């Protein structure tokens, strides 16, 4: 290594050290809280033990107006924000009730059987172990500023990965791939493990890290979509007073099905919520394949007449957000996929933990043998070794 | 190449696993379990292999 390259390496080592030091505590929190979130579907199923009443073969779907009325009965003072068809359990319809259309807390979730129309489960959305994990993972209980802060930590994590890739080469010049120097000191052994575990998980960690960063911008992306598209779609209703009552949801969803005949409904945003206007049921239609079932298309239906107002494909920036979600959640390849995802998460915890250990252990006063081994191991990136 | 051979192979396998589960179902999901899981197998091999003489 020439003098210039050595100086360059020191610069990368500086970037690696400080980007890691700043983000490690938060990344550890994200990895630990993310672990149960990978399995939230399984955990919910296991803790809620929903039982669907037996129905005859080929029974028709329940009328959505009955589904909605039965759900609303559980909290008459609340309004419905969203109605969601579960993508995996065909009978499951989830109705999100809240104190107001724009409320972001105190939601009450009601699960309705899509065949019988009966309520099969209900409970507050804002409590329990999984809710705490979710909030710590998404925004540290701090709303949008919390999200953006965690996004910044994600960018630092990506910087730590990229600088780590650059540092990997000089470390490995005298070693074979996978070598772990067990005979040497604890610090040298953990340096080798840190490098091995880090380098084999680069692709996964970068994808999960950067898609996580994109997810922290979700609120902003939706705000921009409202401004960029939703306003234009509902322009004819501008200035009209908000209607007092709403017409048939069933009729509105049928209108949406006709407007997008190759698609099926994914969820409905009720009038006044962030995904709709005061005057519309926004029915979001989806495709059928692993990818297209995430790419929804909004169909805005007049909430009083059930007539079609407008439908448009989502712009590229919302599509990017929707594609980045599965790549962050790891929920798109079955249970074995989730287990692999969780194990990669654990590996990342070990990489973060060993990095932290190596940084904390640098100031210790170990025996001479240990110190000499460490200096020699670090020489490729810290200099102190005359190499041509 | 001595340094980057394995990391590149594992990176490509991981990327293939991430994409195949997203773009397909069934056999494509099953393929992703092995491709995305390849780094785990490599870690297990090097961490638990007997110390070389």
Interface residues (C-beta under 8 A of the other chain):
Chain A: X168 X169 X172 X173 X176 X177 X178 X179 X180 X182 X183 X193 X196 X197 X199 X200 X201 X202 X203 X204 X207 X289 X290 X291 X323 X326 X327 X332 X333 X334 X336 X337 X340 X341 X343 X344 X347
Chain B: X2 X3 X4 X5 X6 X7 X10 X11 X12 X14 X15 X18 X21 X22 X23 X24 X25 X28 X29 X30 X32 X33 X36 X37 X39 X40 X42 X43 X45 X46 X47 X51
